Amino acid sequence: METLAGKRAARLLKTFSDSANKDTIRLSSADRESWLNFIISSHLNDSGFSPDQLFHWLVENDWPGKKAWDMTSEYTTARTLLAKYSTQK
């Protein structure tokens, strides 16, 4: 994962996944901040970590399938939005 996501993004994702409560419907504010830091780092480092790879990584790291799917969808939307914003600065 580190090769595709980049060292910082990989570390942020692992830290988020290790500390987040995977059983809740919504992320806590601290978990949300960690998740968003991962997405921002992925954007800033032009991460090649695809949504499909993220989904599989989340499932392999004990995230429930529906939650992993929702987070992957959010990742995709956020990366698209950040990319669009970056081209308009």
Beta strands, then each sheet from edge to edge (+ up, - down):
end
